[in-house]
Every structure is written in structure tokens, then in C-alpha cells.
Amino acid sequence: MDTGLVENIAAYNIERVVIRTADGKALGEMQVSGSVSEDPAFTFMVRNEGDTIHYVATDRAGLQFAGTVTPVATHLASAKQ
């Protein structure tokens, strides 16, 4: 990923990430307007435990990167005082 702010290096970044359930229901979409990192990691918190989630990331050149993940249960502890 490049910001385009360095001389002679064009901007290049992921511009859009879409996540869906296995049956195609949209869970979320994110638009990225600039380079967030050279090797970005995106984290989505969804209430879809155990069901496969499909994602597609589209870069500035129109290339698409697709895959699937299966969410795992996570429990956030709250501090009691």
C-alpha cells in the first residue's frame, strides 16, 4: 500500500471491503480513502458465531481479493469495581 505522497510512487491501496453471510446477506461494508498501512489488517466484530463469512476487498486498480472465514466465540471481560 502506498499513499501517493512519495515522489514518483502512485497511490495504491484497498478502497473497499465488503463482508457477507454464506447466503449473501450483507453484514458490513467499509470504504478506505487512503493507505492505512503497507500490510493492513481489518477486524470486524460480528454476531455470526460459527457461520461462514465471505469477504471481498477491492483495490485502487480494481483487483479483488476474496476469501472466507469462520468467526470464533470471543468474550470480552468487563472490569468490575
Secondary structure, 3 states (H helix, E strand, C coil): CECCCCCCCCCECEEEEEEEECCCCEEEEEECCCCCCCCCCCCCCCCCCCCCEEEEEEECCCCEEEEEECCCCCCCCCCCC
